[in-house]
């Protein structure tokens, strides 16, 4: 696992870490206490991935088009 705090991870790093957590839990060879800690970490990683996706979706939605339909810039999205 990485030492990077979850709230500082990129989407890709959080997704990789989440996949590792899922793999460990699916194997079923982790002690109960470790499974609980992994599940908690997985929930936090999932939330981070969802937040980064939402942020990206909002940025994409804010791209403005010129008269020819070509991207010309972005406009501020409320809350960002």
C-alpha positions in Angstrom: 0.0 0.0 0.0 1.0 3.6 -0.5 1.8 6.0 2.2 -0.1 8.8 0.4 -3.2 9.9 2.4 -6.4 8.9 0.7 -7.6 12.5 0.4 -4.4 13.3 -1.6 -4.5 10.4 -4.0 -5.1 10.8 -7.7 -8.1 8.9 -9.2 -5.8 6.3 -10.7 -3.9 5.7 -7.4 -7.1 5.4 -5.4 -8.5 3.0 -8.0 -5.4 0.8 -7.9 -5.5 0.8 -4.1 -9.2 0.0 -4.1 -8.6 -2.9 -6.5 -5.9 -4.3 -4.1 -8.3 -4.0 -1.2 -11.0 -5.9 -3.1 -8.5 -8.6 -4.2 -7.4 -9.1 -0.5 -11.0 -9.3 0.7 -12.1 -11.7 -2.1 -9.3 -14.1 -1.3 -10.7 -14.5 2.2 -7.4 -15.2 3.9 -7.4 -12.1 6.0 -8.1 -12.1 9.7 -11.4 -10.6 10.9 -9.8 -7.4 12.3 -7.7 -6.9 9.2 -10.8 -7.4 7.0 -12.7 -4.7 8.9 -9.8 -2.3 8.5 -9.6 -3.2 4.7 -13.3 -2.7 4.3 -13.0 0.7 6.0 -10.1 1.7 3.7 -12.0 0.4 0.7 -15.0 2.6 1.6 -12.8 5.7 1.9 -11.0 4.8 -1.4 -14.4 4.4 -3.2 -15.5 7.8 -1.9 -12.3 9.4 -3.1 -12.8 7.8 -6.6 -16.4 9.1 -6.7 -15.3 12.6 -5.7 -12.6 12.7 -8.3 -15.0 11.5 -11.0 -17.6 14.1 -10.0 -14.9 16.8 -10.2 -13.9 15.7 -13.7 -17.5 15.5 -14.8 -18.1 19.0 -13.6 -15.1 20.3 -15.4 -16.1 18.6 -18.7 -19.6 20.0 -18.3 -18.2 23.5 -18.0 -16.4 23.5 -21.3 -17.8 26.1 -23.6 -18.1 25.8 -27.3 -17.7 28.5 -30.0 -20.0 29.1 -32.9 -18.3 26.3 -34.9 -18.9 23.8 -32.0 -15.2 23.8 -31.1 -14.1 24.0 -27.4 -13.0 27.5 -26.6 -12.5 27.5 -22.9 -14.2 26.8 -19.7 -16.5 28.6 -17.4 -16.5 28.5 -13.6 -18.7 25.8 -12.1 -20.4 26.8 -8.8 -18.8 25.1 -5.8 -15.4 24.5 -7.3 
